[in-house]
């Protein structure tokens, strides 16, 4: 089994011991035990508090892509118009997913080093009149963070649902779902929550529930069954009790620390990471620091290095970071300082290793 002394991957992140222990306990059948439904309700309430919403939260079994696909299929029908706000691999990818489902898709793209410009999005939305506007809050391949409140306001102006992937930011960056008019907010367990990649969560507004009822999509990833699953004591499938037990611990860890302190910790660690990188002569990606996310840092490969060579050199010291995909593959690498990895000492050790590796080149 692979393990890292210095885990700085952009997800899945290191899982704390207390959460790992929850997966080792014996549980009964979630379909039969009242204790499970109480656990589910407790986790939902905690997520509502963390994400700033009164909306119902569907907690599904599966990796975060279950939430992305299921939310699209639950509120759209072939031919519906989707406006994809794209600032990186996942933003463009969500547009491609919608097109693959038979939707009319228009992409407002800002490349892989920018963030969304609300003025351009508004102009496109007023002309295109979409049924759904999609956006990614934190683009991990690009290391960027998008504005949400302005995009949510635009969605209301054109009477579109607002679909937001905050898989890599939820819990580490302030996300006020209700204030940002987010109808479908998508979260994965393997990032800031620091769980294995086995839970996908969706905040669902009343507007989105109404649309889901009209579409009436049926499938493993469908949202509609979750509207009454807990009240009816009838899950759409046998749920992941160990995962929810771990989720409760993760939520309690965040809330006990205090969300303001959690956000400050992520900001401080990100700033320290970027300062060290720049001190080594490594260029940040994007160059504009104000575009950068607090949960992940992207940077250009050091001069004279290939990604395989840098990855191998770091691994000899027990350190793992992330490569990249699409147009950034082989050009930009990523350091994940989210959740359990938003640790000043851990990031400092990682930067020491990177500096040592570069000095010996």
N, C-alpha and C positions, 0 to 999 in steps of 0.2 A: 504494500500500500504506500502510495506516494504521500509524503508530508514535507512541509517546508519549515525551516527554522525562522525564516523571515517572509511570511506570506503577505504580499502586496499586490495580489491579483485584483482586477476590477470586477470580480464576481465569477463564480461563487467565492465568498470570502471565508475566512477562518470562522469556525463554529465554536463558541465558548463552551467550556466544560459543562456548565450547568445545563445548557441546552442539549449537548450530546447525551447527558445522563437521562434526560427526559425520553429519549428514544430507546433507552435500554429497559424501561419499565414495562410491566405486563399490563395490558388494558383489556377491557371486555369488548363486546360488539357495540359500535357507536349507534347502530340502528335500534338497540334494545335498552340502552342505559340512559336514564335521566341525567346522570352526571355528565355525559358527553354533551347533551344539548345545553346544559348550563355552562360548560366550558366554551362551547361555540359562542354563546351569547356574550360571555365575558370578553372573549377575544374581539368580537365585533365592536363592543363598546369601547375597548381600548384603542382599536384602530380608528374609530370615529373621533376620539379625543386627539390622537396623534395627527390625523389628517384634516382636522377642522371641518367636520361635516356632521349633519344629522341624517344624511342619506344612509340607507341600508348598505351593508357591506356583504357581498357574496364571497365566501371563503371556499375556494375550490381546491381539489387535489390535482396537482400537476405543476409543471414548470411555468414561468411567467407567460410564455407564449400561449398557454391555454386561455389566459385572460385576454390577450390581444386578439386572437382569432375569435373567441367566443363572443366578445363584445361586438365585433363587427357583424358577425352572422346573426346576432340576436336582434339588431335594430335596423338592418338594411335588407332590402330586396333588390334583385337584379334590375339595373337601370337607374337606381338612385344615384344622386350626385354626391360625390365626396371631394372635399377640398383638403388636400394633404399639405400641411405646413412642414417643410423638410429642411433640416439643418445638419443632416448627417445620415449615416447608413440606415438607422431605424426609421427616421422620418420618411425617407424615400421608400423604404421597404414597406411601411404600412400602406402607402399609396399603391404599391405593387400588389400587396395582399388584397386590397379592395378591388383593384382591377381584375384580379384573378377570380374574384367572386361575382364578376359580371357588372360591377358598378361603373358609372361614368366618373372618371377621376381626373381632376386637374391638380397639378402639383405647383405650389408656390415654393420654389427652391432658393436656398441661400447658401448653397455650396456646403463644404465640410469644415469651414473655419469661421462661420458667421452665426448670428442668432436672428430670430425672426424680427422683421420690421412690421409692426402692426399696420402701418399705412398701406404697405403693399398687400398685406393679407386682407385688409378691409376692402380695398378696391376690387380684388379678385372675388371676394365673397359677395359683394353687392352686385357684381356682374353675373357670377355663376349661380348664385342662389342655391348653395349646397344643402342637402339634408343633414350632412355630418361634416364637421371640421375636425381634423386630427392633428395632434402635435405630440412631440416628445419633449418632456421637461429637461431631463439630463441625457444628452447624447454621449454615451460612454466612449465610442470610437473617436469622437471629436473632442471630448472633454469639455463640452459647452453646456450652458444652462439657459433655457429660454424663458422669456416673460410669459406668464400665464393669464394674469388678470385682464390685460388688454385684449388678448385673444378670446377669452371668455365673453367679454363685453361684445365683441364682434359677432360671436355666435348667436347671442341674443338679438342683436340688431337684425340679423337675417333669418331668425327663427330656425337655426340649425342646432342639432345636438353637438356638444363639445366633448371630444374623446381625447384623453390625455394619458400617455404612457409616462408614469413617474416611477417606474421599476427601480431605477438607479438613484433616485433622489428621496423617495418617500421615507420619512423618519430621520433623515440627515439634513434636510433643507426644509424651511417652512413651506408647507403646502396648505393653503386654506381652500379646500375643495368648494365649499359653499360660496365664499366670497369671490372665487374665480369662475363661478358658474360652470363647474365641471360636471357633466352629466354621467360620464363613464370614466372613472379614475382607476388606472391599472397599476397593480403592485405585485412584485415577486418577492419570495421569501429569502432569496440567496444573496441579497445585496445588504442594505443597511440593517435589516432585521437579523442578519447573521445566522440564518437557518440553512439547512440543506435546500436544494432546489426542488422542493416538493409541494409548495403551496402557491396558489395564484389568487389574488384578491381584487375585487372590483367594487368601487363605490358606485351606486346606481341611484340616480335621481328619479323623482316621480315622473318627469318628462320621459326619461329613458324607459321606465317600467311601462308606461303607456304605449310607447313605440314597440317595446318587446312583445306586449300582448297582441298588438296588431300583426306583427310579423309572425309570431308563434313558431319560431324556429325550434326544432327538436334535435338534440344531439348531446354527446357527452359534455361538450363545452357550453351548452345553452345556459343563459342566465335566468330565464323565466322560472324554472322550477325552484330557484333559490328565494323567490319572493315570499313563499309561504312554507319553506322547508322546515324552519325551526318551529314556527307556530303549529304546524301540522304534525310535528315530530316524524317527518317523512323525508329522508335525505334522497337526492337523486341517484346516489350510489353509495356503496360502503366507504365511509370517509376515513381520513388519515388521522386517527386519534393521537398517535405519537407526535405528529407534526403540529397539531393544535396544542398539545401540552408544551411543546417547545416554543410555539408562538406566544403562549401566555407568559412564559418566562421572558422572552425577548421584549414584549410589550412592557412588562413590569420593570425591566432593567432601564428602558428608556424613560418611562414615567417617573421612576424613583430618582433618576439622575436629574430630571427636569428638562423639558424640551428646549428651553432657552439655553441651558448649559450644553445640551447635546449639539445644538446648532453652532454654538460658539466653539466647541471642541472641533467640529469638522472644519470650520473656517480657519481656525488657528493651525491645525495640522496641514491643511492645504497650503496656506501661506508659507509655512516653514518648508514644506516640500519644494515649492516653486522657487523659493529663495536659494535653497541649496542647489537645485538644478542650474539656475542661472549663474550661481557662483562657480560651477564647473564648466561654464560656457555652453551649456545645452539650451537650445532654443525651445521655448514653450510653444505648444499648439493648442489654440490659436495664440498669436503674439499678443493680442489684447487681453490682458489679465481680467478685465471686467467681464469678459465673456465666459470665463472659466468656472467650472462647477466646483463646489466644495467637497464633493465625494470622490472625484477622480481627477488626476492630472495627466494630460497628454503632452508629449514632447517629441521633438524631432530626434531621430537617431543621431548619436554623436558622430562627428566627422570621422570617416574611415571605418565605421562599423556597419556590418549587416545585422539584421535582426537575429538570424540564427546564431551568429557569433556572440552577440551581446547576451542573448538568452542563455547560451551554454556557459558563458563566463560567469554570469550571475548565479546560475544554478550550482556551480562548483562551490559557492559560498552558502548554499542553502536558501537562496533568495529567488522568489518567483514574482515576475510582473507580467503584464499582458502585451502581446503583439497587437496587430490590427487587421482590418478587413477592407475589402473594396479598394477604392483609390488611395487609401492611407496605408495599405499593407506594404510592409518593408520600408516605410518612411517614418512612421510615427509609432511610438510605444506608449504604454499606459501604466500608471501607478494607481492602484486602488487603495484609497485611504477612507473607507466608508465602514460604518458599523464597528465591529470589533477591531478593525484595522485602522480606525481613526484614533491612533494611539501615538502620542508624541515620541515615546521611546522607540517604538517599533519603526516608525518612519525615519527617525534619526539613524537607527542601525542600518536601515536599508540604504540611506543616502551615503553612509560611511562605506558600505560595500561597493556601491556604484563608483564612488570616488576612488577607492582602491583599485577596482578593475580598470578604470580609465587611466590611472596613473601608471599602470604596468604595461599599457598597450605600446 
